[in-house]
């Protein structure tokens, strides 16, 4: 059980590192305020959520924060996809080239975020399954 918990925690950290690096590259926080928020939320996910999941006593807070950030990101990226389609920022039409449109939309990023949410949920469940007296707190 402990090995699985460590693997899930490392997966959660790896997803958060990837998200932070991607957002920092695409939205450098030195620019517009919107860019700052995207990178800040990923950084909170990387640091705070990862630390909260280390301990059984704070795992619930880790799950809540991870879930909040995941749903916020899914909503924001879905909104960006809709706006990008209507404003013409995505150069292909979802009617004429649906596969190409999906690839240029935020769906790949949303899928990664959904995986982050599910890994956090699995980590929380396996954390609760560990006995209180175990060495992995």
C-alpha positions in Angstrom: 0.0 0.0 0.0 2.8 2.4 0.9 4.5 1.9 -2.5 1.3 2.7 -4.3 0.8 5.8 -2.2 4.3 7.0 -3.1 3.7 6.3 -6.8 0.5 8.2 -6.8 2.1 11.1 -4.9 4.9 11.2 -7.5 2.4 11.1 -10.3 0.5 14.0 -8.8 3.8 16.0 -8.4 4.9 15.2 -11.9 1.6 16.4 -13.3 1.9 19.6 -11.3 5.5 20.2 -12.4 4.5 19.7 -16.0 1.5 22.1 -15.6 3.6 24.7 -13.9 6.3 24.6 -16.5 3.8 24.7 -19.3 1.9 27.7 -17.9 5.1 29.5 -17.1 6.2 29.1 -20.7 2.9 30.0 -22.2 1.8 32.6 -19.7 4.9 34.3 -18.1 3.8 35.9 -14.9 5.8 39.1 -15.6 3.2 40.1 -18.3 -0.5 40.5 -18.0 -2.3 39.8 -14.7 -4.2 36.9 -16.2 -0.9 35.2 -17.0 0.1 35.6 -13.3 -3.0 33.8 -12.1 -2.5 30.8 -14.4 1.0 30.3 -13.2 0.2 31.0 -9.6 -2.6 28.3 -9.4 -0.3 25.7 -10.9 2.4 26.7 -8.4 -0.1 26.3 -5.6 -1.0 22.9 -6.9 2.7 21.9 -7.1 3.7 23.1 -3.6 0.7 23.3 -1.3 -1.3 20.3 -2.6 1.8 18.1 -2.7 2.6 19.0 0.9 -1.0 18.5 2.1 -1.1 15.0 0.5 2.1 13.9 2.4 0.2 13.6 5.7 -2.9 11.6 6.5 -4.2 14.4 8.7 -4.2 17.0 5.9 -5.0 14.7 2.9 -8.6 15.9 2.9 -7.5 19.5 2.5 -5.2 18.3 -0.3 -8.1 16.6 -2.0 -10.3 19.7 -1.6 -7.7 22.1 -2.9 -6.7 19.8 -5.8 -10.3 19.3 -6.8 -11.0 23.1 -6.6 -8.0 23.9 -8.8 -8.8 21.1 -11.2 -12.4 22.2 -11.7 -11.4 25.9 -11.9 -8.9 25.0 -14.6 -11.3 22.8 -16.5 -13.9 25.7 -16.5 -11.3 28.3 -17.5 -9.9 26.2 -20.3 -13.3 25.2 -21.6 -14.3 28.9 -21.7 -11.1 29.7 -23.5 -11.9 27.1 -26.1 -15.4 28.5 -26.7 -14.1 32.0 -26.9 -11.3 31.0 -29.2 -13.7 29.3 -31.5 -16.1 32.2 -31.8 -13.4 34.8 -32.1 -11.5 32.9 -34.8 -8.4 32.3 -32.8 -8.7 28.6 -33.6 -8.4 28.7 -37.4 -10.3 25.5 -38.1 -14.1 25.0 -37.8 -15.4 22.3 -35.5 -17.9 21.4 -38.2 -15.6 21.1 -41.1 -12.5 19.6 -39.3 -13.6 18.3 -35.9 -10.5 16.3 -35.2 -8.1 19.1 -36.0 -10.4 21.5 -34.0 -10.2 19.2 -31.0 -6.4 19.1 -31.2 -6.2 22.8 -31.4 -8.7 23.3 -28.6 -7.9 23.0 -24.9 -9.2 19.4 -24.8 -5.7 17.8 -24.5 -4.9 20.1 -21.5 -8.3 19.5 -20.0 -7.7 15.7 -20.2 -4.4 16.1 -18.4 -6.1 18.1 -15.7 -8.8 15.5 -15.4 -6.0 12.9 -14.9 -4.6 15.2 -12.1 -8.0 15.2 -10.4 -8.3 11.4 -10.6 -4.8 10.8 -9.3 -5.6 13.1 -6.4 -8.8 11.2 -5.7 -7.0 7.9 -5.8 -4.2 9.2 -3.6 -6.8 10.4 -1.0 -8.6 7.0 -1.0 -5.4 5.0 -0.6 -4.2 7.4 2.1 -7.4 6.7 4.1 -6.9 3.0 3.7 -3.6 3.1 5.5 -3.9 2.3 9.2 -3.4 5.3 11.6 -0.4 3.7 13.2 1.5 3.2 9.9 4.9 4.7 9.4 3.8 6.7 6.4 1.6 9.2 8.4 
